[in-house]
Amino acid sequence: MAIRNIRVDGDDILRKTCKEVKEMTPRIETLIDDMFETMYDANGVGLAAPQVGILKRIVVIDVMDGNPLCLINPVIVSEDGEQTGEEGCLSLPGLSGEVTRPNHVVCKALDRDMNEIVVEGEELLARAICHELDHLDGVLYKDLVIDGLHRNDLPEED
Ligand code: ZN
C-alpha cells in the first residue's frame, strides 16, 4: 500500500468524467487499498479515484461509523429530505463552504468483489456519498456552495 498524491483544484483531471469499472484487477485492488490509506492519512471521510489521478468510477468513504465503504460504479437511486451544512474537500485544502444536499440517499454500487450492494445513508453519510459521486462527473462542491468558500483552519473533512 502507498499514499498517493492528492490532486488539487486547478488540475484538469478533477473536471473529467470517470469511466465505469468493468472487472476487478490486481491494479484496481491496489488502487482501492491506496485510496483508503491516502484518505486516512489526510484525515478525510471520503476520496474519489480522480482525486488521485485515476479516471475510474471508484470512491471510498469512512464517516467513522465502523463501516468503511468502497463503492464501484455507484449510482444514487433515490434521495429525499434536505440538509445544509459545511463541506470541505481534500482537493481544496484549507477551504470550506455551505452546500445543500439530500438528507437521505440510497445508492447502488458494486463492492470490491464486484457484487451488487445497496447503501443507504443519512446526514453525514448522505452528504459524503453525494460529494464523492459528484467527483466522478467532474463536479466539485465549490460549484454548489451557497455563499462562497471561506478559509477553514480545522482539519479537512472529505
Ligand atoms: Zn472532495
py3Dmol code that shows the C-alpha trace and the ligand (Angstrom):
import py3Dmol

protein = """\
ATOM      1  CA  MET A   1       0.000   0.000   0.000  1.00  0.00           C
ATOM      2  CA  ALA A   2       1.059   3.533  -0.585  1.00  0.00           C
ATOM      3  CA  ILE A   3      -0.112   7.048  -0.002  1.00  0.00           C
ATOM      4  CA  ARG A   4      -0.889   8.697  -3.315  1.00  0.00           C
ATOM      5  CA  ASN A   5      -0.586  12.317  -4.279  1.00  0.00           C
ATOM      6  CA  ILE A   6      -3.920  14.140  -3.910  1.00  0.00           C
ATOM      7  CA  ARG A   7      -4.724  16.354  -6.890  1.00  0.00           C
ATOM      8  CA  VAL A   8      -5.823  19.861  -6.015  1.00  0.00           C
ATOM      9  CA  ASP A   9      -8.304  22.256  -7.575  1.00  0.00           C
ATOM     10  CA  GLY A  10      -6.946  23.617 -10.842  1.00  0.00           C
ATOM     11  CA  ASP A  11      -5.815  20.164 -12.003  1.00  0.00           C
ATOM     12  CA  ASP A  12      -7.827  19.324 -15.158  1.00  0.00           C
ATOM     13  CA  ILE A  13      -8.271  15.709 -14.111  1.00  0.00           C
ATOM     14  CA  LEU A  14     -10.711  16.786 -11.379  1.00  0.00           C
ATOM     15  CA  ARG A  15     -13.064  18.087 -14.082  1.00  0.00           C
ATOM     16  CA  LYS A  16     -13.199  14.948 -16.223  1.00  0.00           C
ATOM     17  CA  THR A  17     -15.871  12.238 -16.321  1.00  0.00           C
ATOM     18  CA  CYS A  18     -14.707   8.884 -14.973  1.00  0.00           C
ATOM     19  CA  LYS A  19     -15.159   5.534 -16.708  1.00  0.00           C
ATOM     20  CA  GLU A  20     -17.007   2.542 -15.316  1.00  0.00           C
ATOM     21  CA  VAL A  21     -15.012  -0.333 -13.886  1.00  0.00           C
ATOM     22  CA  LYS A  22     -15.684  -3.477 -15.956  1.00  0.00           C
ATOM     23  CA  GLU A  23     -13.715  -6.009 -13.941  1.00  0.00           C
ATOM     24  CA  MET A  24     -11.610  -6.193 -10.822  1.00  0.00           C
ATOM     25  CA  THR A  25      -7.881  -6.451 -11.418  1.00  0.00           C
ATOM     26  CA  PRO A  26      -4.858  -6.549  -9.102  1.00  0.00           C
ATOM     27  CA  ARG A  27      -4.118  -2.959 -10.156  1.00  0.00           C
ATOM     28  CA  ILE A  28      -7.553  -1.799  -9.078  1.00  0.00           C
ATOM     29  CA  GLU A  29      -7.279  -3.767  -5.804  1.00  0.00           C
ATOM     30  CA  THR A  30      -4.081  -1.848  -5.095  1.00  0.00           C
ATOM     31  CA  LEU A  31      -5.715   1.433  -6.100  1.00  0.00           C
ATOM     32  CA  ILE A  32      -8.551   0.837  -3.600  1.00  0.00           C
ATOM     33  CA  ASP A  33      -6.116  -0.027  -0.793  1.00  0.00           C
ATOM     34  CA  ASP A  34      -4.094   3.086  -1.594  1.00  0.00           C
ATOM     35  CA  MET A  35      -7.221   5.245  -1.683  1.00  0.00           C
ATOM     36  CA  PHE A  36      -8.163   4.142   1.848  1.00  0.00           C
ATOM     37  CA  GLU A  37      -4.621   4.738   3.082  1.00  0.00           C
ATOM     38  CA  THR A  38      -4.464   8.143   1.401  1.00  0.00           C
ATOM     39  CA  MET A  39      -7.857   9.161   2.820  1.00  0.00           C
ATOM     40  CA  TYR A  40      -6.958   8.130   6.377  1.00  0.00           C
ATOM     41  CA  ASP A  41      -3.544   9.786   6.145  1.00  0.00           C
ATOM     42  CA  ALA A  42      -5.232  13.057   5.145  1.00  0.00           C
ATOM     43  CA  ASN A  43      -7.935  12.748   7.839  1.00  0.00           C
ATOM     44  CA  GLY A  44     -10.656  12.675   5.192  1.00  0.00           C
ATOM     45  CA  VAL A  45     -14.025  10.934   5.305  1.00  0.00           C
ATOM     46  CA  GLY A  46     -14.103  10.265   1.583  1.00  0.00           C
ATOM     47  CA  LEU A  47     -11.934  10.113  -1.514  1.00  0.00           C
ATOM     48  CA  ALA A  48     -12.732   9.590  -5.195  1.00  0.00           C
ATOM     49  CA  ALA A  49     -10.362   7.990  -7.701  1.00  0.00           C
ATOM     50  CA  PRO A  50      -9.912  11.153  -9.826  1.00  0.00           C
ATOM     51  CA  GLN A  51      -8.512  12.857  -6.709  1.00  0.00           C
ATOM     52  CA  VAL A  52      -5.542  10.528  -7.016  1.00  0.00           C
ATOM     53  CA  GLY A  53      -5.421  10.968 -10.787  1.00  0.00           C
ATOM     54  CA  ILE A  54      -7.344   7.855 -11.856  1.00  0.00           C
ATOM     55  CA  LEU A  55     -10.429   8.337 -14.049  1.00  0.00           C
ATOM     56  CA  LYS A  56     -12.401   5.355 -12.760  1.00  0.00           C
ATOM     57  CA  ARG A  57     -15.774   5.302 -11.015  1.00  0.00           C
ATOM     58  CA  ILE A  58     -14.483   4.312  -7.572  1.00  0.00           C
ATOM     59  CA  VAL A  59     -14.943   6.081  -4.246  1.00  0.00           C
ATOM     60  CA  VAL A  60     -14.010   5.225  -0.681  1.00  0.00           C
ATOM     61  CA  ILE A  61     -15.891   6.646   2.291  1.00  0.00           C
ATOM     62  CA  ASP A  62     -15.447   6.272   6.029  1.00  0.00           C
ATOM     63  CA  VAL A  63     -17.585   8.521   8.197  1.00  0.00           C
ATOM     64  CA  MET A  64     -16.213   6.751  11.289  1.00  0.00           C
ATOM     65  CA  ASP A  65     -19.365   4.717  11.834  1.00  0.00           C
ATOM     66  CA  GLY A  66     -17.369   1.476  11.809  1.00  0.00           C
ATOM     67  CA  ASN A  67     -18.353   0.750   8.226  1.00  0.00           C
ATOM     68  CA  PRO A  68     -15.749   1.803   5.672  1.00  0.00           C
ATOM     69  CA  LEU A  69     -17.213   1.716   2.171  1.00  0.00           C
ATOM     70  CA  CYS A  70     -15.719   1.102  -1.236  1.00  0.00           C
ATOM     71  CA  LEU A  71     -18.260   1.936  -3.936  1.00  0.00           C
ATOM     72  CA  ILE A  72     -17.587   0.965  -7.544  1.00  0.00           C
ATOM     73  CA  ASN A  73     -19.759   2.380 -10.358  1.00  0.00           C
ATOM     74  CA  PRO A  74     -22.047   3.956  -7.742  1.00  0.00           C
ATOM     75  CA  VAL A  75     -25.413   5.437  -8.698  1.00  0.00           C
ATOM     76  CA  ILE A  76     -27.869   7.260  -6.446  1.00  0.00           C
ATOM     77  CA  VAL A  77     -31.240   5.597  -7.000  1.00  0.00           C
ATOM     78  CA  SER A  78     -33.315   7.679  -4.610  1.00  0.00           C
ATOM     79  CA  GLU A  79     -32.922  10.678  -2.391  1.00  0.00           C
ATOM     80  CA  ASP A  80     -35.122  12.710  -0.092  1.00  0.00           C
ATOM     81  CA  GLY A  81     -35.034  15.435   2.503  1.00  0.00           C
ATOM     82  CA  GLU A  82     -32.563  18.283   2.641  1.00  0.00           C
ATOM     83  CA  GLN A  83     -29.595  19.309   4.757  1.00  0.00           C
ATOM     84  CA  THR A  84     -27.449  22.412   4.559  1.00  0.00           C
ATOM     85  CA  GLY A  85     -24.030  22.370   6.142  1.00  0.00           C
ATOM     86  CA  GLU A  86     -20.312  22.966   5.865  1.00  0.00           C
ATOM     87  CA  GLU A  87     -18.412  20.853   3.393  1.00  0.00           C
ATOM     88  CA  GLY A  88     -14.734  20.510   2.653  1.00  0.00           C
ATOM     89  CA  CYS A  89     -12.637  18.550   0.186  1.00  0.00           C
ATOM     90  CA  LEU A  90      -9.112  17.159   0.241  1.00  0.00           C
ATOM     91  CA  SER A  91      -8.660  18.707  -3.226  1.00  0.00           C
ATOM     92  CA  LEU A  92      -9.454  22.186  -1.864  1.00  0.00           C
ATOM     93  CA  PRO A  93      -7.211  22.233   1.193  1.00  0.00           C
ATOM     94  CA  GLY A  94      -7.975  24.749   3.908  1.00  0.00           C
ATOM     95  CA  LEU A  95     -11.354  25.749   2.486  1.00  0.00           C
ATOM     96  CA  SER A  96     -14.973  25.029   3.280  1.00  0.00           C
ATOM     97  CA  GLY A  97     -18.406  26.249   2.279  1.00  0.00           C
ATOM     98  CA  GLU A  98     -22.092  25.614   2.818  1.00  0.00           C
ATOM     99  CA  VAL A  99     -23.776  23.151   0.498  1.00  0.00           C
ATOM    100  CA  THR A 100     -27.344  21.865   0.450  1.00  0.00           C
ATOM    101  CA  ARG A 101     -27.623  18.103  -0.064  1.00  0.00           C
ATOM    102  CA  PRO A 102     -30.362  15.498   0.314  1.00  0.00           C
ATOM    103  CA  ASN A 103     -30.603  14.245   3.891  1.00  0.00           C
ATOM    104  CA  HIS A 104     -31.105  10.644   2.826  1.00  0.00           C
ATOM    105  CA  VAL A 105     -29.851   8.757  -0.210  1.00  0.00           C
ATOM    106  CA  VAL A 106     -29.985   5.208  -1.470  1.00  0.00           C
ATOM    107  CA  CYS A 107     -27.007   4.239  -3.605  1.00  0.00           C
ATOM    108  CA  LYS A 108     -26.456   1.145  -5.739  1.00  0.00           C
ATOM    109  CA  ALA A 109     -22.892   0.109  -6.419  1.00  0.00           C
ATOM    110  CA  LEU A 110     -20.514  -2.813  -6.679  1.00  0.00           C
ATOM    111  CA  ASP A 111     -18.266  -3.743  -3.786  1.00  0.00           C
ATOM    112  CA  ARG A 112     -14.623  -4.696  -4.284  1.00  0.00           C
ATOM    113  CA  ASP A 113     -15.667  -8.265  -5.096  1.00  0.00           C
ATOM    114  CA  MET A 114     -17.856  -6.777  -7.846  1.00  0.00           C
ATOM    115  CA  ASN A 115     -21.026  -7.854  -6.046  1.00  0.00           C
ATOM    116  CA  GLU A 116     -24.021  -5.525  -6.169  1.00  0.00           C
ATOM    117  CA  ILE A 117     -24.680  -3.671  -2.951  1.00  0.00           C
ATOM    118  CA  VAL A 118     -27.206  -1.106  -1.818  1.00  0.00           C
ATOM    119  CA  VAL A 119     -26.018   1.502   0.646  1.00  0.00           C
ATOM    120  CA  GLU A 120     -28.359   3.795   2.470  1.00  0.00           C
ATOM    121  CA  GLY A 121     -27.015   6.974   4.045  1.00  0.00           C
ATOM    122  CA  GLU A 122     -28.383   9.755   6.202  1.00  0.00           C
ATOM    123  CA  GLU A 123     -26.889  13.077   7.242  1.00  0.00           C
ATOM    124  CA  LEU A 124     -23.067  12.950   7.048  1.00  0.00           C
ATOM    125  CA  LEU A 125     -23.030   9.681   5.097  1.00  0.00           C
ATOM    126  CA  ALA A 126     -25.616  11.016   2.614  1.00  0.00           C
ATOM    127  CA  ARG A 127     -23.507  14.161   2.212  1.00  0.00           C
ATOM    128  CA  ALA A 128     -20.312  12.153   1.715  1.00  0.00           C
ATOM    129  CA  ILE A 129     -21.934   9.888  -0.890  1.00  0.00           C
ATOM    130  CA  CYS A 130     -23.233  12.886  -2.873  1.00  0.00           C
ATOM    131  CA  HIS A 131     -19.896  14.715  -2.617  1.00  0.00           C
ATOM    132  CA  GLU A 132     -17.808  11.727  -3.719  1.00  0.00           C
ATOM    133  CA  LEU A 133     -20.151  10.732  -6.548  1.00  0.00           C
ATOM    134  CA  ASP A 134     -20.006  14.306  -7.870  1.00  0.00           C
ATOM    135  CA  HIS A 135     -16.222  13.883  -8.228  1.00  0.00           C
ATOM    136  CA  LEU A 136     -16.821  11.044 -10.715  1.00  0.00           C
ATOM    137  CA  ASP A 137     -18.522  13.526 -13.038  1.00  0.00           C
ATOM    138  CA  GLY A 138     -16.046  16.338 -12.593  1.00  0.00           C
ATOM    139  CA  VAL A 139     -18.142  18.304 -10.105  1.00  0.00           C
ATOM    140  CA  LEU A 140     -16.547  19.968  -7.076  1.00  0.00           C
ATOM    141  CA  TYR A 141     -18.529  21.165  -4.064  1.00  0.00           C
ATOM    142  CA  LYS A 142     -17.337  24.709  -4.751  1.00  0.00           C
ATOM    143  CA  ASP A 143     -19.654  24.633  -7.795  1.00  0.00           C
ATOM    144  CA  LEU A 144     -22.578  24.195  -5.394  1.00  0.00           C
ATOM    145  CA  VAL A 145     -21.714  26.460  -2.452  1.00  0.00           C
ATOM    146  CA  ILE A 146     -24.395  28.835  -1.317  1.00  0.00           C
ATOM    147  CA  ASP A 147     -22.353  31.801  -0.139  1.00  0.00           C
ATOM    148  CA  GLY A 148     -18.802  31.252  -1.322  1.00  0.00           C
ATOM    149  CA  LEU A 149     -15.789  29.485   0.107  1.00  0.00           C
ATOM    150  CA  HIS A 150     -14.043  30.501   3.280  1.00  0.00           C
ATOM    151  CA  ARG A 151     -10.787  29.602   4.988  1.00  0.00           C
ATOM    152  CA  ASN A 152     -11.088  26.806   7.442  1.00  0.00           C
ATOM    153  CA  ASP A 153      -8.380  26.078   9.971  1.00  0.00           C
ATOM    154  CA  LEU A 154      -9.981  22.808  11.030  1.00  0.00           C
ATOM    155  CA  PRO A 155      -8.731  19.534   9.575  1.00  0.00           C
ATOM    156  CA  GLU A 156     -10.229  18.598   6.219  1.00  0.00           C
ATOM    157  CA  GLU A 157     -13.380  16.561   6.334  1.00  0.00           C
ATOM    158  CA  ASP A 158     -13.686  14.884   2.971  1.00  0.00           C
TER     159      ASP A 158
END
"""
ligand_1 = """\
1
ZN
Zn -13.949 16.096 -2.477
"""
view = py3Dmol.view(width=600, height=400)
view.addModel(protein, "pdb")
view.setStyle({"model": 0}, {"cartoon": {"style": "trace"}})
view.addModel(ligand_1, "xyz")
view.setStyle({"model": 1}, {"stick": {}})
view.zoomTo()
view.show()
